[in-house]
Amino acid sequence: MLPNKPIAVKMQTQEGTHDNLMAFFNAMDEVFFAVDTVNMRVLQISDACEKLFGYKPEDFMAGNRLLFDMVHPADSDIVVDEQRSLERAEQFTGQFRIIHKDGTIRWVEKKTIPVLDHSGHLIKAQGIIRDITSGKAEKETLRLSEELYRQIVETAQEGIWTIDENEKTNFVNSKIGEILGYSAEEMMGKELYDFMDEEGKAYAIACMERRRNGAKENLNIRYVKKNGEDVWANISANPIFDKTGRYRGALAMVTDITQSKQDQEALQKSEANLRAIFDNTDIAYVLFDDELKIVSFNTKAQKYAEERGNKTLEMSQPIKAYFPAERWTFVEELLAKVSRDGSVEYELNYPKADGTAEWYQVQWFVVKNEAHMPCGFVVANKNITGHKIAGLEREKITADLIQQNKDLEQFTYIISHNLRAPVANIIGLSYLIDEKDETLSELHEVLEKAAQSAKDIDTVIKDLNHILQTRKVVNEQKDLVVFNDLVNGIKGDMQQVIMSENAFFECTFDEIDAMFTVQSFLYSIFYNIISNSIKYRRAGIAPLIHIESHRLNDKIRLTFKDNGKGIDLDKNAANLFGLYKRFDTTMEGKGVGLFMVKTQVEALGGSISVKSKLTQGTEITLEFPVTKAGV
């Protein structure tokens, strides 16, 4: 090292000493030089100059200003400062850039000592120049790194807070000041606990004990701001240990979560309120994702699943597990429709053992994400049995009123036509009896005609009474009626007619062979249809009567086909089920049969339809609701 104090050196001329020193200097990496400051001429320079500058010693000897001209123009002021220092007989030390012979830039450190004559005038300068490029680059890299680090720390969205081993603050960035309302200067040296209430302090002390033992934690802590307000922060804390393993403090990344905490509490409260509503509504809800796995359900849905499917709803379980295998195809088609249309609604009923049914309104909704793409589904199920029964009762009352009005019109017609004629006959005959000149035989004939008219009146009254009895609410006991047994009973009662007309029966009751109903009504219905098929047979063709049954969801369908005369429905469809309406006068009858069949079918809650063409037979279809589970 060169001395730092100003020094003036007297000239020595001992050549031996000089040669030894130059040999020593030439062996070193530093460049040693001597300059005649009067003539601005390089007197001596060590061989290391070629490595540092790219020029040989003789280059410097030949070009006296080369040593100065290599200085980077931006640092030329340093050369001026050097000259001034030397003229004041002061040692100069400075760092500047030089331009290497190959054009590259290098940093050097130059130390120069002034040499004075006997009069104290500067006559020569001696010194050392060494390459500091690598060190300078490292320092610059470090400076840039520190600058970048400082910029990152100060512009970070998270607060950065370090404390020493005594829990005292030794660094905070500006974000911490924003969060707590303090300046960095106000926080320095204060304990971590100075920014907490007593409850928070107790919690923090326990955390710091874990930190001393090396625990890394992520936790939420409540602080007290400078203005007294509470602020919640998320802390990601790490202990700091030195190379010996000694605890030296802790580093924490601090994020203000006050707003999110308030939002979370509000959301939890809202969710609690919604859950209360969700669980106490009379509608069963099940939510499932786009993978058809359950994500939520309410207590009503759980109860429904247990009662109807004998299963317990569980989170993340496939919804498919809660549907019968034969119904899953329908559910898949339904979900495709919901995805397309947004929602689907329908009604469903479940027969009960007591013959009644429970009705449910089912609604499916699609749930969409922010991109308006389906991400889940909701199924809602509401028991509407009471509403449905009330509606069915209203419909039944309305239908009954309409039917009673039609019956009144029909009865009015019957009274005005079917009763009026025999009554008029009786009145007319009574006038004849009053005549004085009638013989006994004539009087007897009049009385016979009057008796026949009275019988006609009695027949009409009996028919009306029978119809009125059928119209009453069906209160008779219901039984399981087996179709084959019913047909066999009718065959026995009509044996003579069946044998005389060679009537043949084909009965197919494979899908369903019985129904729960009023046996006397169903017997009368079968009897009237079968007897009409035989009565209105085609001449020369043996009657063929085909009867079959089918199960259609919640209905039973009975179909009767024959090969008889048929009915011209184009002419007679409007009066097909009218009382005393006859379409074939070649056979005896009153026109009551089909009227009674329709009346009794409707009394059992069923419906009737007829297909027929002349000479092509007749097909009668009856449909009845299933009134008992499993039947």
Secondary structure, DSSP 4 states (H G I P E B T S, - for coil): ---SS---------HHHHHHHHHHHHTSSSEEEEEETTTTEEEEE-TTHHHHHS--HHHHHHSTTHHHHTB-GGGHHHHHHHHHHHHTT--EEEEEEEE-TTS-EEEEEEEEEEEE-TTS-EEEEEEEEEE-HHHHHHHHHHHHHHHHHHHHHHH-SSEEEEEETTSBEEEE-HHHHHHHS--HHHHTT-BGGGGS-HHHHHHHHHHHHHHHTT--EEEEEEEE-TTS-EEEEEEEEEEEE-TTS-EEEEEEEEEE-HHHHHHHHHHHHHHHHHHHHHHHSSEEEEEEETTSBEEEE-HHHHHHHHHHSS----TT-BGGGGS-GGGHHHHHHHHHHHHHHSEEEEEEEEE-TTS-EEEEEEEEEEEE-TTS-EEEEEEEEEE-HHHHHHHHHHHHHHHHHHHHHHHHHHHHHHIIIIIHHHHHHHHHHHHHHT-TT--HHHHHHHHHHHHHHHHHHHHHHHHHHHHHHHHS---SPPEEEEHHHHHHHHHHHTHHHHHHTT-EEEEE-SS--EEEE-HHHHHHHHHHHHHHHHHTPPTTS--EEEEEEEEETTEEEEEEEE-S----HHHHGGGTT-TT--S-TTS---S-HHHHHHHHHHHTT-EEEEEE-TTS-EEEEEEEE--STT-
